[in-house]
Amino acid sequence: MSAVASLSAQLPLFAQGGVPGPVHTWPVFDAADLDRLAEGLATLSSRDQERRNKQLIERLRQRGPQRCIDLPADVVPQLQALQRRLPHFSGVVEQVLAEVALARHARRPLQMLPLLLVGPPGVGKSYFAQALAQALGLPLYRLAMDGAQSAAQLTGSAAFWSNTQTGLIFEALALGDHLSPIVLLDEIDKAPRHAQYDPLAPLHGLLEPSTAGHFEDASLALPLDARFVVWIATANEAQALDAPLRSRFAVQEIAAPSREQARTIAQGLLSEQMREFGLDWSVREEVVERLSRVTPRQQSQWIRLALGRALLRQAQEVTAEDLPAAQAPDSRVPMGFVPVG
C-alpha cells in the first residue's frame, strides 16, 4: 500500500454533526505506471491509437490518481429510511449497514461483498439499486447483461483494434470521481454465453479483491485498484450462474412485497411523486388501500395519473376517483418498479 493510501486510511470517512468535512481520497492508480504508458506511446503501430492514448493519458494526468472515498454524513439515517420505504429489501439494507459500519470503524473506503439480488420479475431489484446509490451518495453505472455480447463493455476491447475503447470499469474508476462506484449488472442470468466471448468471464477476477487490486482494461494497460467497486447483480434464477461465479456473491432472495409492505411502498411513492411535482396534498386512506392491491410498477403509473387528474379538477387531494378502474385484489402479478422522473 502506498504512503498516500496509508495516510488516507487513517482519516475519518464521515463528516461529524452533519457538517461537510474535507474530502478524503485514495489512489486508484500509480502515477509511475501512467508515465510508463506515456513512454511507450512511440512503439504503437497505429497513429490513431497513439493519438487516442496520448489524449487519454493527458486527461488522467490532469485528474490525478486520487479519488474520493467519503460517504454522506447522514448515510446511516438515509439507509434506515430506505429500509422503511422498501421493507421487502430490509435484509439487504441490513447487510449494507454492516458494511458501512466496518468502513467507518476501520476508516477505510467502503468495500462491500458483491450482492446478487434474486427474485421474480418485477419485485423492484433495479429500482432498489438506484435508491441504494442515492442513499450512499455513490455514482451508479448500469450494464444490461441480457444484451451483452462480450466482455468488452465491462473491461474494454483489445488494444490492437483500430477502434479500441475502454470499458465501464475504466470509465467508472479512472475517469470517475469516487473510489466505490456502484456497478449494476442487470439481469445477469440472461447474459448470452459463448465459449469465445463470455461477457461474465472477467467477473471471476473482478469480484476477488486479491486480483481486482490490479485490474487492467484491455484497451489501456494501466493497473487500477478495483477492490472497492460496489457490485450489485440482479437475477430471476441464481442457478443460471455457474457455481464458481455464484459463490463470489452474497445472495439475497427478494420476495414480492406483502399487502402491508405494498401499502408502505405506495405511501413512499406517493410522497416521492408529490415532492417531484411540488404538491403538498392529503391522500385519502382508500387511495392507499387501492394501491396496495397492485404491483409496485402499477402503483407508480397510477399515482402519476391520479396526480394529473386531481390537478385537472383543481383539487387539493388525491381520491379514489383519480385512480384507474378497480382491479380484482388477487390479480396482482409481480412486476418491476419504474424510476420516477
Summary of the structure (lengths in Angstrom):
residues: 341
radius of gyration: 22.8
end to end distance: 42.4
largest distance: 71.7
contacts: 1053
relative contact order: 0.13
helix: 46%
strand: 11%
